[in-house]
Structures are given as C-alpha cells and as structure tokens.
Amino acid sequence: MHEIRIAEDLSVIVLDAARKENLSKVTKVNISFGQMVQIVPDIFEFAFRETVRNSIAQDAETDIEIIPVKMKCKNCGSDFQVKENLFACNECNSTDLEIIQGKELFIKSIEGE
C-alpha cells in the first residue's frame, strides 16, 4: 500500500504550499497519477484524509486524474496507448518499447482561501 507513503509526501507539499501562499484553508487539491504508479484512488483518498486531519486541508476535495500508459515501439516507431496491460506494439507485436507517459505523479494545482 504505497498510497499511504504517497499521501504523506503529497500532504507535506500541499501544506507547505498553502503556508507559503498564506492560505487559511485548502479547498481542493488536483492530482495526476500515471497508470503505472498503480494507485488505488479510494485508498489514496483515505490515506490523504488521514494525513491532513486537523490541518487547514482537512476538508479539501481531491480530484484525481489517472493518466493512461502510452508507449513508443523501438522496432517500428509506432505510438500507442496500452490497453488491458498488454505491453506489445499494436502494429508489429514487438515488446521493445519506450514509455512515453504513464509514470507521472504530481500535484496539478492547490485551491484555497
């Protein structure tokens, strides 16, 4: 359950950013996770709630975006989105692939008063 560790780290970033911006309350946190991070949104949400309990972010809404995995085939050069965890080129069936997107983990924005 790496969601707990990620929630702890992101809550520190959120609260630090809120302090720097002199926010009295964090109302929303927009987060993006690449599909390969393999986050379970409900578990992350619960862990985040626990890490910000009794802070200015305790009532913040979280908006989680899951970014799909996109790959580039090193054999034929084709770009494709991975579906059903099949890591093979759609065009030539090669498994010699480069990840283009899907490993991201970042806070897109923090909203507050």
Chimera marker file (.cmm) of the C-alpha trace (Angstrom):
<marker_set name="trace">
<marker id="1" x="0.000" y="0.000" z="0.000" r="1" g="1" b="0" radius="0.5"/>
<marker id="2" x="2.314" y="2.693" z="-1.282" r="1" g="1" b="0" radius="0.5"/>
<marker id="3" x="-0.706" y="5.034" z="-1.318" r="1" g="1" b="0" radius="0.5"/>
<marker id="4" x="-0.018" y="5.861" z="2.345" r="1" g="1" b="0" radius="0.5"/>
<marker id="5" x="3.548" y="6.992" z="1.675" r="1" g="1" b="0" radius="0.5"/>
<marker id="6" x="2.499" y="8.981" z="-1.392" r="1" g="1" b="0" radius="0.5"/>
<marker id="7" x="-0.332" y="10.618" z="0.581" r="1" g="1" b="0" radius="0.5"/>
<marker id="8" x="2.111" y="11.563" z="3.362" r="1" g="1" b="0" radius="0.5"/>
<marker id="9" x="4.560" y="13.117" z="0.898" r="1" g="1" b="0" radius="0.5"/>
<marker id="10" x="1.867" y="14.989" z="-1.054" r="1" g="1" b="0" radius="0.5"/>
<marker id="11" x="0.222" y="16.306" z="2.112" r="1" g="1" b="0" radius="0.5"/>
<marker id="12" x="3.539" y="17.862" z="3.160" r="1" g="1" b="0" radius="0.5"/>
<marker id="13" x="3.810" y="19.556" z="-0.243" r="1" g="1" b="0" radius="0.5"/>
<marker id="14" x="0.192" y="20.776" z="-0.094" r="1" g="1" b="0" radius="0.5"/>
<marker id="15" x="0.527" y="22.194" z="3.419" r="1" g="1" b="0" radius="0.5"/>
<marker id="16" x="3.888" y="23.844" z="2.663" r="1" g="1" b="0" radius="0.5"/>
<marker id="17" x="2.468" y="25.468" z="-0.484" r="1" g="1" b="0" radius="0.5"/>
<marker id="18" x="-0.599" y="26.645" z="1.443" r="1" g="1" b="0" radius="0.5"/>
<marker id="19" x="1.596" y="28.243" z="4.128" r="1" g="1" b="0" radius="0.5"/>
<marker id="20" x="3.753" y="29.986" z="1.513" r="1" g="1" b="0" radius="0.5"/>
<marker id="21" x="0.623" y="31.413" z="-0.115" r="1" g="1" b="0" radius="0.5"/>
<marker id="22" x="-0.863" y="32.416" z="3.277" r="1" g="1" b="0" radius="0.5"/>
<marker id="23" x="-3.970" y="30.292" z="2.772" r="1" g="1" b="0" radius="0.5"/>
<marker id="24" x="-6.260" y="29.867" z="5.740" r="1" g="1" b="0" radius="0.5"/>
<marker id="25" x="-7.973" y="26.872" z="4.141" r="1" g="1" b="0" radius="0.5"/>
<marker id="26" x="-7.221" y="24.431" z="1.314" r="1" g="1" b="0" radius="0.5"/>
<marker id="27" x="-10.433" y="23.708" z="-0.568" r="1" g="1" b="0" radius="0.5"/>
<marker id="28" x="-9.277" y="21.466" z="-3.421" r="1" g="1" b="0" radius="0.5"/>
<marker id="29" x="-6.198" y="19.516" z="-4.484" r="1" g="1" b="0" radius="0.5"/>
<marker id="30" x="-5.911" y="18.364" z="-8.109" r="1" g="1" b="0" radius="0.5"/>
<marker id="31" x="-3.557" y="15.397" z="-8.502" r="1" g="1" b="0" radius="0.5"/>
<marker id="32" x="-2.372" y="13.395" z="-11.520" r="1" g="1" b="0" radius="0.5"/>
<marker id="33" x="-1.131" y="9.820" z="-11.310" r="1" g="1" b="0" radius="0.5"/>
<marker id="34" x="0.239" y="7.834" z="-14.205" r="1" g="1" b="0" radius="0.5"/>
<marker id="35" x="-1.435" y="4.474" z="-14.554" r="1" g="1" b="0" radius="0.5"/>
<marker id="36" x="1.907" y="2.741" z="-13.925" r="1" g="1" b="0" radius="0.5"/>
<marker id="37" x="2.057" y="4.248" z="-10.446" r="1" g="1" b="0" radius="0.5"/>
<marker id="38" x="-0.752" y="1.762" z="-9.765" r="1" g="1" b="0" radius="0.5"/>
<marker id="39" x="-2.551" y="3.958" z="-7.280" r="1" g="1" b="0" radius="0.5"/>
<marker id="40" x="-5.913" y="2.839" z="-5.924" r="1" g="1" b="0" radius="0.5"/>
<marker id="41" x="-7.850" y="6.133" z="-5.756" r="1" g="1" b="0" radius="0.5"/>
<marker id="42" x="-10.066" y="5.131" z="-2.801" r="1" g="1" b="0" radius="0.5"/>
<marker id="43" x="-7.085" y="4.003" z="-0.721" r="1" g="1" b="0" radius="0.5"/>
<marker id="44" x="-5.153" y="7.148" z="-1.640" r="1" g="1" b="0" radius="0.5"/>
<marker id="45" x="-8.160" y="9.319" z="-0.760" r="1" g="1" b="0" radius="0.5"/>
<marker id="46" x="-8.478" y="7.654" z="2.667" r="1" g="1" b="0" radius="0.5"/>
<marker id="47" x="-4.744" y="7.962" z="3.345" r="1" g="1" b="0" radius="0.5"/>
<marker id="48" x="-4.700" y="11.614" z="2.273" r="1" g="1" b="0" radius="0.5"/>
<marker id="49" x="-7.671" y="12.370" z="4.572" r="1" g="1" b="0" radius="0.5"/>
<marker id="50" x="-5.752" y="10.861" z="7.476" r="1" g="1" b="0" radius="0.5"/>
<marker id="51" x="-2.542" y="12.767" z="6.737" r="1" g="1" b="0" radius="0.5"/>
<marker id="52" x="-4.280" y="16.157" z="6.579" r="1" g="1" b="0" radius="0.5"/>
<marker id="53" x="-6.587" y="15.575" z="9.553" r="1" g="1" b="0" radius="0.5"/>
<marker id="54" x="-6.684" y="18.603" z="11.899" r="1" g="1" b="0" radius="0.5"/>
<marker id="55" x="-4.958" y="20.824" z="9.338" r="1" g="1" b="0" radius="0.5"/>
<marker id="56" x="-6.109" y="23.601" z="7.027" r="1" g="1" b="0" radius="0.5"/>
<marker id="57" x="-6.570" y="20.933" z="4.324" r="1" g="1" b="0" radius="0.5"/>
<marker id="58" x="-8.791" y="18.589" z="6.332" r="1" g="1" b="0" radius="0.5"/>
<marker id="59" x="-11.917" y="19.410" z="4.299" r="1" g="1" b="0" radius="0.5"/>
<marker id="60" x="-10.185" y="19.722" z="0.933" r="1" g="1" b="0" radius="0.5"/>
<marker id="61" x="-11.744" y="17.976" z="-2.031" r="1" g="1" b="0" radius="0.5"/>
<marker id="62" x="-9.348" y="15.830" z="-4.041" r="1" g="1" b="0" radius="0.5"/>
<marker id="63" x="-9.634" y="15.480" z="-7.788" r="1" g="1" b="0" radius="0.5"/>
<marker id="64" x="-7.590" y="12.537" z="-9.049" r="1" g="1" b="0" radius="0.5"/>
<marker id="65" x="-6.717" y="12.137" z="-12.720" r="1" g="1" b="0" radius="0.5"/>
<marker id="66" x="-5.299" y="8.820" z="-13.943" r="1" g="1" b="0" radius="0.5"/>
<marker id="67" x="-3.024" y="9.296" z="-16.955" r="1" g="1" b="0" radius="0.5"/>
<marker id="68" x="-3.068" y="6.285" z="-19.305" r="1" g="1" b="0" radius="0.5"/>
<marker id="69" x="0.128" y="4.497" z="-20.330" r="1" g="1" b="0" radius="0.5"/>
<marker id="70" x="1.435" y="5.420" z="-23.768" r="1" g="1" b="0" radius="0.5"/>
<marker id="71" x="4.346" y="3.636" z="-25.373" r="1" g="1" b="0" radius="0.5"/>
<marker id="72" x="6.576" y="4.014" z="-28.432" r="1" g="1" b="0" radius="0.5"/>
<marker id="73" x="7.749" y="0.912" z="-30.233" r="1" g="1" b="0" radius="0.5"/>
<marker id="74" x="11.525" y="0.949" z="-30.737" r="1" g="1" b="0" radius="0.5"/>
<marker id="75" x="11.136" y="-1.528" z="-33.590" r="1" g="1" b="0" radius="0.5"/>
<marker id="76" x="8.620" y="0.210" z="-35.906" r="1" g="1" b="0" radius="0.5"/>
<marker id="77" x="8.251" y="3.648" z="-34.274" r="1" g="1" b="0" radius="0.5"/>
<marker id="78" x="4.514" y="3.335" z="-33.638" r="1" g="1" b="0" radius="0.5"/>
<marker id="79" x="2.978" y="5.212" z="-30.667" r="1" g="1" b="0" radius="0.5"/>
<marker id="80" x="0.087" y="3.530" z="-28.870" r="1" g="1" b="0" radius="0.5"/>
<marker id="81" x="-1.909" y="3.530" z="-25.651" r="1" g="1" b="0" radius="0.5"/>
<marker id="82" x="-1.586" y="0.372" z="-23.548" r="1" g="1" b="0" radius="0.5"/>
<marker id="83" x="-4.885" y="-1.414" z="-23.063" r="1" g="1" b="0" radius="0.5"/>
<marker id="84" x="-5.607" y="-4.320" z="-20.744" r="1" g="1" b="0" radius="0.5"/>
<marker id="85" x="-1.958" y="-4.338" z="-19.586" r="1" g="1" b="0" radius="0.5"/>
<marker id="86" x="-0.769" y="-5.723" z="-22.924" r="1" g="1" b="0" radius="0.5"/>
<marker id="87" x="2.740" y="-4.354" z="-23.341" r="1" g="1" b="0" radius="0.5"/>
<marker id="88" x="3.312" y="-5.171" z="-27.001" r="1" g="1" b="0" radius="0.5"/>
<marker id="89" x="3.197" y="-2.974" z="-30.080" r="1" g="1" b="0" radius="0.5"/>
<marker id="90" x="-0.192" y="-2.835" z="-31.773" r="1" g="1" b="0" radius="0.5"/>
<marker id="91" x="1.471" y="-2.732" z="-35.206" r="1" g="1" b="0" radius="0.5"/>
<marker id="92" x="4.367" y="-5.226" z="-35.102" r="1" g="1" b="0" radius="0.5"/>
<marker id="93" x="3.823" y="-7.008" z="-31.751" r="1" g="1" b="0" radius="0.5"/>
<marker id="94" x="7.341" y="-6.096" z="-30.549" r="1" g="1" b="0" radius="0.5"/>
<marker id="95" x="7.961" y="-5.792" z="-26.812" r="1" g="1" b="0" radius="0.5"/>
<marker id="96" x="10.946" y="-3.469" z="-27.293" r="1" g="1" b="0" radius="0.5"/>
<marker id="97" x="9.107" y="-0.393" z="-26.026" r="1" g="1" b="0" radius="0.5"/>
<marker id="98" x="9.751" y="3.025" z="-24.540" r="1" g="1" b="0" radius="0.5"/>
<marker id="99" x="7.355" y="4.594" z="-22.038" r="1" g="1" b="0" radius="0.5"/>
<marker id="100" x="6.105" y="7.977" z="-23.263" r="1" g="1" b="0" radius="0.5"/>
<marker id="101" x="3.590" y="8.631" z="-20.493" r="1" g="1" b="0" radius="0.5"/>
<marker id="102" x="2.040" y="6.865" z="-17.538" r="1" g="1" b="0" radius="0.5"/>
<marker id="103" x="4.661" y="7.162" z="-14.772" r="1" g="1" b="0" radius="0.5"/>
<marker id="104" x="3.707" y="10.692" z="-13.666" r="1" g="1" b="0" radius="0.5"/>
<marker id="105" x="2.881" y="11.663" z="-10.115" r="1" g="1" b="0" radius="0.5"/>
<marker id="106" x="2.273" y="15.346" z="-9.440" r="1" g="1" b="0" radius="0.5"/>
<marker id="107" x="0.016" y="17.943" z="-7.905" r="1" g="1" b="0" radius="0.5"/>
<marker id="108" x="-1.589" y="19.918" z="-10.743" r="1" g="1" b="0" radius="0.5"/>
<marker id="109" x="-2.997" y="22.642" z="-8.517" r="1" g="1" b="0" radius="0.5"/>
<marker id="110" x="-3.998" y="23.598" z="-4.997" r="1" g="1" b="0" radius="0.5"/>
<marker id="111" x="-7.032" y="25.778" z="-4.400" r="1" g="1" b="0" radius="0.5"/>
<marker id="112" x="-7.873" y="27.636" z="-1.229" r="1" g="1" b="0" radius="0.5"/>
<marker id="113" x="-8.904" y="30.765" z="0.592" r="1" g="1" b="0" radius="0.5"/>
<link id1="1" id2="2" r="1" g="1" b="0" radius="0.2"/>
<link id1="2" id2="3" r="1" g="1" b="0" radius="0.2"/>
<link id1="3" id2="4" r="1" g="1" b="0" radius="0.2"/>
<link id1="4" id2="5" r="1" g="1" b="0" radius="0.2"/>
<link id1="5" id2="6" r="1" g="1" b="0" radius="0.2"/>
<link id1="6" id2="7" r="1" g="1" b="0" radius="0.2"/>
<link id1="7" id2="8" r="1" g="1" b="0" radius="0.2"/>
<link id1="8" id2="9" r="1" g="1" b="0" radius="0.2"/>
<link id1="9" id2="10" r="1" g="1" b="0" radius="0.2"/>
<link id1="10" id2="11" r="1" g="1" b="0" radius="0.2"/>
<link id1="11" id2="12" r="1" g="1" b="0" radius="0.2"/>
<link id1="12" id2="13" r="1" g="1" b="0" radius="0.2"/>
<link id1="13" id2="14" r="1" g="1" b="0" radius="0.2"/>
<link id1="14" id2="15" r="1" g="1" b="0" radius="0.2"/>
<link id1="15" id2="16" r="1" g="1" b="0" radius="0.2"/>
<link id1="16" id2="17" r="1" g="1" b="0" radius="0.2"/>
<link id1="17" id2="18" r="1" g="1" b="0" radius="0.2"/>
<link id1="18" id2="19" r="1" g="1" b="0" radius="0.2"/>
<link id1="19" id2="20" r="1" g="1" b="0" radius="0.2"/>
<link id1="20" id2="21" r="1" g="1" b="0" radius="0.2"/>
<link id1="21" id2="22" r="1" g="1" b="0" radius="0.2"/>
<link id1="22" id2="23" r="1" g="1" b="0" radius="0.2"/>
<link id1="23" id2="24" r="1" g="1" b="0" radius="0.2"/>
<link id1="24" id2="25" r="1" g="1" b="0" radius="0.2"/>
<link id1="25" id2="26" r="1" g="1" b="0" radius="0.2"/>
<link id1="26" id2="27" r="1" g="1" b="0" radius="0.2"/>
<link id1="27" id2="28" r="1" g="1" b="0" radius="0.2"/>
<link id1="28" id2="29" r="1" g="1" b="0" radius="0.2"/>
<link id1="29" id2="30" r="1" g="1" b="0" radius="0.2"/>
<link id1="30" id2="31" r="1" g="1" b="0" radius="0.2"/>
<link id1="31" id2="32" r="1" g="1" b="0" radius="0.2"/>
<link id1="32" id2="33" r="1" g="1" b="0" radius="0.2"/>
<link id1="33" id2="34" r="1" g="1" b="0" radius="0.2"/>
<link id1="34" id2="35" r="1" g="1" b="0" radius="0.2"/>
<link id1="35" id2="36" r="1" g="1" b="0" radius="0.2"/>
<link id1="36" id2="37" r="1" g="1" b="0" radius="0.2"/>
<link id1="37" id2="38" r="1" g="1" b="0" radius="0.2"/>
<link id1="38" id2="39" r="1" g="1" b="0" radius="0.2"/>
<link id1="39" id2="40" r="1" g="1" b="0" radius="0.2"/>
<link id1="40" id2="41" r="1" g="1" b="0" radius="0.2"/>
<link id1="41" id2="42" r="1" g="1" b="0" radius="0.2"/>
<link id1="42" id2="43" r="1" g="1" b="0" radius="0.2"/>
<link id1="43" id2="44" r="1" g="1" b="0" radius="0.2"/>
<link id1="44" id2="45" r="1" g="1" b="0" radius="0.2"/>
<link id1="45" id2="46" r="1" g="1" b="0" radius="0.2"/>
<link id1="46" id2="47" r="1" g="1" b="0" radius="0.2"/>
<link id1="47" id2="48" r="1" g="1" b="0" radius="0.2"/>
<link id1="48" id2="49" r="1" g="1" b="0" radius="0.2"/>
<link id1="49" id2="50" r="1" g="1" b="0" radius="0.2"/>
<link id1="50" id2="51" r="1" g="1" b="0" radius="0.2"/>
<link id1="51" id2="52" r="1" g="1" b="0" radius="0.2"/>
<link id1="52" id2="53" r="1" g="1" b="0" radius="0.2"/>
<link id1="53" id2="54" r="1" g="1" b="0" radius="0.2"/>
<link id1="54" id2="55" r="1" g="1" b="0" radius="0.2"/>
<link id1="55" id2="56" r="1" g="1" b="0" radius="0.2"/>
<link id1="56" id2="57" r="1" g="1" b="0" radius="0.2"/>
<link id1="57" id2="58" r="1" g="1" b="0" radius="0.2"/>
<link id1="58" id2="59" r="1" g="1" b="0" radius="0.2"/>
<link id1="59" id2="60" r="1" g="1" b="0" radius="0.2"/>
<link id1="60" id2="61" r="1" g="1" b="0" radius="0.2"/>
<link id1="61" id2="62" r="1" g="1" b="0" radius="0.2"/>
<link id1="62" id2="63" r="1" g="1" b="0" radius="0.2"/>
<link id1="63" id2="64" r="1" g="1" b="0" radius="0.2"/>
<link id1="64" id2="65" r="1" g="1" b="0" radius="0.2"/>
<link id1="65" id2="66" r="1" g="1" b="0" radius="0.2"/>
<link id1="66" id2="67" r="1" g="1" b="0" radius="0.2"/>
<link id1="67" id2="68" r="1" g="1" b="0" radius="0.2"/>
<link id1="68" id2="69" r="1" g="1" b="0" radius="0.2"/>
<link id1="69" id2="70" r="1" g="1" b="0" radius="0.2"/>
<link id1="70" id2="71" r="1" g="1" b="0" radius="0.2"/>
<link id1="71" id2="72" r="1" g="1" b="0" radius="0.2"/>
<link id1="72" id2="73" r="1" g="1" b="0" radius="0.2"/>
<link id1="73" id2="74" r="1" g="1" b="0" radius="0.2"/>
<link id1="74" id2="75" r="1" g="1" b="0" radius="0.2"/>
<link id1="75" id2="76" r="1" g="1" b="0" radius="0.2"/>
<link id1="76" id2="77" r="1" g="1" b="0" radius="0.2"/>
<link id1="77" id2="78" r="1" g="1" b="0" radius="0.2"/>
<link id1="78" id2="79" r="1" g="1" b="0" radius="0.2"/>
<link id1="79" id2="80" r="1" g="1" b="0" radius="0.2"/>
<link id1="80" id2="81" r="1" g="1" b="0" radius="0.2"/>
<link id1="81" id2="82" r="1" g="1" b="0" radius="0.2"/>
<link id1="82" id2="83" r="1" g="1" b="0" radius="0.2"/>
<link id1="83" id2="84" r="1" g="1" b="0" radius="0.2"/>
<link id1="84" id2="85" r="1" g="1" b="0" radius="0.2"/>
<link id1="85" id2="86" r="1" g="1" b="0" radius="0.2"/>
<link id1="86" id2="87" r="1" g="1" b="0" radius="0.2"/>
<link id1="87" id2="88" r="1" g="1" b="0" radius="0.2"/>
<link id1="88" id2="89" r="1" g="1" b="0" radius="0.2"/>
<link id1="89" id2="90" r="1" g="1" b="0" radius="0.2"/>
<link id1="90" id2="91" r="1" g="1" b="0" radius="0.2"/>
<link id1="91" id2="92" r="1" g="1" b="0" radius="0.2"/>
<link id1="92" id2="93" r="1" g="1" b="0" radius="0.2"/>
<link id1="93" id2="94" r="1" g="1" b="0" radius="0.2"/>
<link id1="94" id2="95" r="1" g="1" b="0" radius="0.2"/>
<link id1="95" id2="96" r="1" g="1" b="0" radius="0.2"/>
<link id1="96" id2="97" r="1" g="1" b="0" radius="0.2"/>
<link id1="97" id2="98" r="1" g="1" b="0" radius="0.2"/>
<link id1="98" id2="99" r="1" g="1" b="0" radius="0.2"/>
<link id1="99" id2="100" r="1" g="1" b="0" radius="0.2"/>
<link id1="100" id2="101" r="1" g="1" b="0" radius="0.2"/>
<link id1="101" id2="102" r="1" g="1" b="0" radius="0.2"/>
<link id1="102" id2="103" r="1" g="1" b="0" radius="0.2"/>
<link id1="103" id2="104" r="1" g="1" b="0" radius="0.2"/>
<link id1="104" id2="105" r="1" g="1" b="0" radius="0.2"/>
<link id1="105" id2="106" r="1" g="1" b="0" radius="0.2"/>
<link id1="106" id2="107" r="1" g="1" b="0" radius="0.2"/>
<link id1="107" id2="108" r="1" g="1" b="0" radius="0.2"/>
<link id1="108" id2="109" r="1" g="1" b="0" radius="0.2"/>
<link id1="109" id2="110" r="1" g="1" b="0" radius="0.2"/>
<link id1="110" id2="111" r="1" g="1" b="0" radius="0.2"/>
<link id1="111" id2="112" r="1" g="1" b="0" radius="0.2"/>
<link id1="112" id2="113" r="1" g="1" b="0" radius="0.2"/>
</marker_set>
